Amino acid sequence: MHPAFQGLLTILIGVGGCVGYFYLSNQFLDKVLFPPKGANAGRNINRAGMIRPWLFLFPAILALGLYLAYPVLETLRLSLTDRSQGGVFVGLANYEQMFGEPKFWEAMRNNMMWLIVVPAAATAFGLLAAQLTDRIKWGSIAKSLIFMPMAISFVGAAVIFKLVYDTRPVDQQQIGVLNAVWLSFEGGLGSVLFLQITPVIILLSFAGIVAYAGYIFVRPIFSSEEEGGGLGFIPLRLLVAAGAAYLVFLSLRSILGILTFNYPYGVPQTWLTIPFWNNFFLMVVLIWIQTGFAMVILSAAIRGIPEETIEAAIIDGANPFQIFFKIKMPQIMSTIVVVWTTITLVVLKVFDIVYAMTNGQWETQVLANYMFDKLFRANDWGVGSAAAIIIMILVSPILIWNVYSARKEMR
Amino acid sequence: MDNIAGSKSSLNWAVQLSVLALVLLWIFPTVGLLISSFRTADQISTSGWWRAMFPAEQNLVLRTAGPDETRIERDGKFVVEGNLFDGGSEAVISVWGISSKEISAYRPDEVADMGDGETIMVQANGNYTWTGSEEQISGRGQRVFATAKTPPEITLDNYKTVLISGSTTDSMAKAFFNTLTVTLPATIIPIVIAAFAAYALAWMDFRGRALLIAFVVALLVVPLQLALIPLLRLHLGIGIGKGYLGVWLAHTGFGLPLAIYLLRNYMVGLPRDIIENAKVDGATDFQIFTKIILPLSFPALASFAIFQFLWTWNDLLVAKVFLIDATGETTVMTNQIVELLGTRGGNWEILATAAFVSIAVPLFVFFAMQKYLVRGLLAGSVK
């Protein structure tokens, strides 16, 4: 049978089966099991009311349990067993083996860089686009064009950017945009301006923002009686501050690196094979896709800001930048957090982009691709599952936070 | 709003220009792919796509017609005349040469002396006159190295190759239908299941409801990477194996948390009066659901349908794990493109066209139903 007919048939069977199940089970409950008439009519209605929700929920719970909940536990179990020995329990041996592999640490390092850069850049660009398009006439057209990459698959985006990064030998015309632009720099003033001063300014502002965020986190410790927040958070605050200090250190070190770096002008580069920096070329793809998402959500949040607050600020003589940073930003902070965490989740699972563009070569490995490698090339289910569990552990703070805020909201 | 106090037109211009720059930056890569898919392999590899609108300068190796059939005798010499492009091109030759070491030795209309009275003259439009003795004008045609400007050319040949040529490696037609076969059931079935569950979670009172909602919210973020091995083992164990059924089930399972979450959030917001009135009038839950809730929830259903459609259409991982077997009969477009990247990494005309075929449908859906997509995004993430 042709798969297309099979597909149509499956739609019919699936939809028909579901509707039939819901209809018949409800009929059965009302007509046969607990008919709302006769001597026990009242009691029957109550009982039917107790059972009915579960009739509605049963297929969903079954699918969720089987396809999401059970695999989590089973993966945990598999990560503690060894396939080559017939699945015997080996304790943490898989994890030990994984922690001993340089490829794993490379994937961890790269994933951490993705986690910092992609959500930050996508949210920042999204915020910028949302704010800029807010008041102009053709804003909705601009927004839908920036939003468009959301519809493009990661694989499609990988092809698009492979063309951008394409390299031809020196004596031929470059067909990749990046190399064409790169070759137009020849080491003059313009090159210094674009390739050294601009990145230094970006890194400096990044370091400044991170330092400020770290300061905000540390400040309550020294003035604990003011804002409270509980002393229990001190370790967490110190942790965040230490992370921020490390990031500031990293960016200062890269500034030094940029200033002393000798650019190979005039030579076309194979961008995806330059270790360390190729990670950023891959990140660009995801930032390009996710910016539209951030923009749409933040744009709605900016629209939702009460006009009075902005009017009051204008009357008090605030300039547009003050309005944005002091009036608008604080009011959409919670949305920014939501956008940030959502993009973080996407980043943690990023697979297709790396798989299609470099397949983890040239030090671009990430956890999800590492896991895929282990599972389906090395056929090592134990280590593959262990890598999956690592991803799960990285996701779990967001999971707990989401459940916590969902419960808070329901009350 | 900004116009109330001290409207700043210069700032407004700056804003317009920055938005324009941002938009151009964002669509630039995609436009590159689109334009490349309409160019020939030669054009793509000799000039950047941003030059597609201008004549491209190419270095060509051309050959005159074979002398043995075409030569004519004139004034005791043998002459071959003709056009290097066989008359089928509007290319304009700027310089040419007769040896690979000196490809720009002559200008059009100049005569190249090849020794012993053998000469060749090439005109800008490719017409040539090759003159010499009987031995000289024989054997194979004379090679001519020409640098020519070829006018921009738009071709649909790439799309023909990719869609209808039937070539096994380049063809996307089969993959296109496979993708469609995966996508449609995987979009529709979770909606049905999730709608019923969402109704129960939104409007029915029972013990453990809050816990179930928390469970769904938690599953929203579980990485599907965790599900790969256990489910593949399960599928192999119960005899589904790798195939459409497996991938439909997997997509259904993975799509459910978002579906339930979105639909429940929407259904909770429906007016309570309608539902209570219906109950007072004696409607059963099943009737309320099918006659009232479902029609009213159309926007949320549409939102989720678009999400799930885009996600299943663009998916690579789930298809690779649950669908594509060793025979490769059931390959989907994303996988086909990745394979093309491996085997035909340099053939941009095929790659660009294949990629564009695969992103055309989602782009169409995106632009046609953007309203619902945005609405769904907002319901799904802003709390």
HADDOCK unambig.tbl for C-alpha pairs under 7 A between the chains (distance, minus, plus):
assign (segid A and resid 3 and name CA) (segid B and resid 181 and name CA) 6.79 0.50 0.50
assign (segid A and resid 4 and name CA) (segid B and resid 181 and name CA) 5.50 0.50 0.50
assign (segid A and resid 7 and name CA) (segid B and resid 181 and name CA) 5.45 0.50 0.50
assign (segid A and resid 7 and name CA) (segid B and resid 185 and name CA) 6.40 0.50 0.50
assign (segid A and resid 10 and name CA) (segid B and resid 185 and name CA) 6.60 0.50 0.50
assign (segid A and resid 11 and name CA) (segid B and resid 185 and name CA) 5.08 0.50 0.50
assign (segid A and resid 11 and name CA) (segid B and resid 189 and name CA) 6.84 0.50 0.50
assign (segid A and resid 14 and name CA) (segid B and resid 189 and name CA) 6.08 0.50 0.50
assign (segid A and resid 15 and name CA) (segid B and resid 189 and name CA) 5.91 0.50 0.50
assign (segid A and resid 15 and name CA) (segid B and resid 192 and name CA) 6.66 0.50 0.50
assign (segid A and resid 18 and name CA) (segid B and resid 192 and name CA) 7.00 0.50 0.50
assign (segid A and resid 18 and name CA) (segid B and resid 193 and name CA) 6.81 0.50 0.50
assign (segid A and resid 50 and name CA) (segid B and resid 206 and name CA) 6.68 0.50 0.50
assign (segid A and resid 53 and name CA) (segid B and resid 200 and name CA) 5.44 0.50 0.50
assign (segid A and resid 53 and name CA) (segid B and resid 204 and name CA) 6.43 0.50 0.50
assign (segid A and resid 56 and name CA) (segid B and resid 196 and name CA) 5.36 0.50 0.50
assign (segid A and resid 56 and name CA) (segid B and resid 197 and name CA) 5.42 0.50 0.50
assign (segid A and resid 56 and name CA) (segid B and resid 200 and name CA) 6.13 0.50 0.50
assign (segid A and resid 57 and name CA) (segid B and resid 196 and name CA) 6.79 0.50 0.50
assign (segid A and resid 57 and name CA) (segid B and resid 197 and name CA) 4.57 0.50 0.50
assign (segid A and resid 57 and name CA) (segid B and resid 200 and name CA) 6.70 0.50 0.50
assign (segid A and resid 59 and name CA) (segid B and resid 193 and name CA) 6.47 0.50 0.50
assign (segid A and resid 60 and name CA) (segid B and resid 193 and name CA) 5.92 0.50 0.50
assign (segid A and resid 60 and name CA) (segid B and resid 194 and name CA) 6.36 0.50 0.50
assign (segid A and resid 60 and name CA) (segid B and resid 197 and name CA) 6.28 0.50 0.50
assign (segid A and resid 63 and name CA) (segid B and resid 253 and name CA) 5.39 0.50 0.50
assign (segid A and resid 64 and name CA) (segid B and resid 253 and name CA) 5.82 0.50 0.50
assign (segid A and resid 67 and name CA) (segid B and resid 227 and name CA) 6.79 0.50 0.50
assign (segid A and resid 67 and name CA) (segid B and resid 250 and name CA) 6.85 0.50 0.50
assign (segid A and resid 67 and name CA) (segid B and resid 253 and name CA) 5.28 0.50 0.50
assign (segid A and resid 67 and name CA) (segid B and resid 254 and name CA) 6.97 0.50 0.50
assign (segid A and resid 68 and name CA) (segid B and resid 219 and name CA) 6.93 0.50 0.50
assign (segid A and resid 68 and name CA) (segid B and resid 227 and name CA) 6.33 0.50 0.50
assign (segid A and resid 71 and name CA) (segid B and resid 226 and name CA) 6.26 0.50 0.50
assign (segid A and resid 71 and name CA) (segid B and resid 227 and name CA) 4.85 0.50 0.50
assign (segid A and resid 71 and name CA) (segid B and resid 230 and name CA) 5.42 0.50 0.50
assign (segid A and resid 71 and name CA) (segid B and resid 231 and name CA) 6.79 0.50 0.50
assign (segid A and resid 72 and name CA) (segid B and resid 226 and name CA) 5.87 0.50 0.50
assign (segid A and resid 72 and name CA) (segid B and resid 227 and name CA) 6.67 0.50 0.50
assign (segid A and resid 74 and name CA) (segid B and resid 230 and name CA) 6.14 0.50 0.50
assign (segid A and resid 75 and name CA) (segid B and resid 226 and name CA) 6.20 0.50 0.50
assign (segid A and resid 75 and name CA) (segid B and resid 230 and name CA) 6.46 0.50 0.50
assign (segid A and resid 132 and name CA) (segid B and resid 15 and name CA) 6.03 0.50 0.50
assign (segid A and resid 132 and name CA) (segid B and resid 19 and name CA) 6.46 0.50 0.50
assign (segid A and resid 133 and name CA) (segid B and resid 19 and name CA) 6.77 0.50 0.50
assign (segid A and resid 142 and name CA) (segid B and resid 23 and name CA) 6.14 0.50 0.50
assign (segid A and resid 145 and name CA) (segid B and resid 23 and name CA) 6.60 0.50 0.50
assign (segid A and resid 145 and name CA) (segid B and resid 27 and name CA) 6.90 0.50 0.50
assign (segid A and resid 146 and name CA) (segid B and resid 23 and name CA) 5.97 0.50 0.50
assign (segid A and resid 146 and name CA) (segid B and resid 26 and name CA) 5.88 0.50 0.50
assign (segid A and resid 151 and name CA) (segid B and resid 310 and name CA) 6.49 0.50 0.50
assign (segid A and resid 151 and name CA) (segid B and resid 362 and name CA) 5.58 0.50 0.50
assign (segid A and resid 151 and name CA) (segid B and resid 363 and name CA) 5.75 0.50 0.50
assign (segid A and resid 151 and name CA) (segid B and resid 366 and name CA) 6.19 0.50 0.50
assign (segid A and resid 152 and name CA) (segid B and resid 359 and name CA) 5.69 0.50 0.50
assign (segid A and resid 152 and name CA) (segid B and resid 362 and name CA) 6.79 0.50 0.50
assign (segid A and resid 152 and name CA) (segid B and resid 363 and name CA) 6.99 0.50 0.50
assign (segid A and resid 153 and name CA) (segid B and resid 314 and name CA) 4.57 0.50 0.50
assign (segid A and resid 153 and name CA) (segid B and resid 359 and name CA) 6.94 0.50 0.50
assign (segid A and resid 155 and name CA) (segid B and resid 334 and name CA) 6.06 0.50 0.50
assign (segid A and resid 156 and name CA) (segid B and resid 355 and name CA) 5.48 0.50 0.50
assign (segid A and resid 156 and name CA) (segid B and resid 359 and name CA) 6.64 0.50 0.50
assign (segid A and resid 159 and name CA) (segid B and resid 355 and name CA) 6.91 0.50 0.50
assign (segid A and resid 160 and name CA) (segid B and resid 29 and name CA) 6.08 0.50 0.50
assign (segid A and resid 160 and name CA) (segid B and resid 30 and name CA) 6.28 0.50 0.50
assign (segid A and resid 160 and name CA) (segid B and resid 33 and name CA) 5.92 0.50 0.50
assign (segid A and resid 161 and name CA) (segid B and resid 29 and name CA) 6.83 0.50 0.50
assign (segid A and resid 164 and name CA) (segid B and resid 29 and name CA) 6.77 0.50 0.50
assign (segid A and resid 173 and name CA) (segid B and resid 46 and name CA) 6.06 0.50 0.50
assign (segid A and resid 173 and name CA) (segid B and resid 47 and name CA) 5.87 0.50 0.50
assign (segid A and resid 174 and name CA) (segid B and resid 47 and name CA) 6.81 0.50 0.50
assign (segid A and resid 174 and name CA) (segid B and resid 48 and name CA) 6.32 0.50 0.50
assign (segid A and resid 175 and name CA) (segid B and resid 45 and name CA) 6.69 0.50 0.50
assign (segid A and resid 175 and name CA) (segid B and resid 47 and name CA) 5.71 0.50 0.50
assign (segid A and resid 175 and name CA) (segid B and resid 48 and name CA) 3.96 0.50 0.50
assign (segid A and resid 175 and name CA) (segid B and resid 49 and name CA) 6.80 0.50 0.50
assign (segid A and resid 176 and name CA) (segid B and resid 48 and name CA) 6.65 0.50 0.50
assign (segid A and resid 297 and name CA) (segid B and resid 378 and name CA) 6.10 0.50 0.50
assign (segid A and resid 314 and name CA) (segid B and resid 5 and name CA) 6.56 0.50 0.50
assign (segid A and resid 335 and name CA) (segid B and resid 382 and name CA) 6.37 0.50 0.50
assign (segid A and resid 338 and name CA) (segid B and resid 381 and name CA) 6.56 0.50 0.50
assign (segid A and resid 338 and name CA) (segid B and resid 382 and name CA) 6.93 0.50 0.50
assign (segid A and resid 349 and name CA) (segid B and resid 223 and name CA) 6.54 0.50 0.50
assign (segid A and resid 352 and name CA) (segid B and resid 316 and name CA) 6.76 0.50 0.50
assign (segid A and resid 356 and name CA) (segid B and resid 338 and name CA) 5.74 0.50 0.50
assign (segid A and resid 388 and name CA) (segid B and resid 225 and name CA) 6.15 0.50 0.50
assign (segid A and resid 388 and name CA) (segid B and resid 226 and name CA) 5.43 0.50 0.50
assign (segid A and resid 392 and name CA) (segid B and resid 222 and name CA) 6.90 0.50 0.50
assign (segid A and resid 392 and name CA) (segid B and resid 223 and name CA) 6.63 0.50 0.50
assign (segid A and resid 399 and name CA) (segid B and resid 218 and name CA) 5.52 0.50 0.50
assign (segid A and resid 399 and name CA) (segid B and resid 221 and name CA) 6.18 0.50 0.50
assign (segid A and resid 402 and name CA) (segid B and resid 217 and name CA) 6.88 0.50 0.50
assign (segid A and resid 403 and name CA) (segid B and resid 214 and name CA) 5.55 0.50 0.50
assign (segid A and resid 403 and name CA) (segid B and resid 217 and name CA) 5.95 0.50 0.50
assign (segid A and resid 403 and name CA) (segid B and resid 218 and name CA) 6.00 0.50 0.50
assign (segid A and resid 407 and name CA) (segid B and resid 214 and name CA) 6.86 0.50 0.50
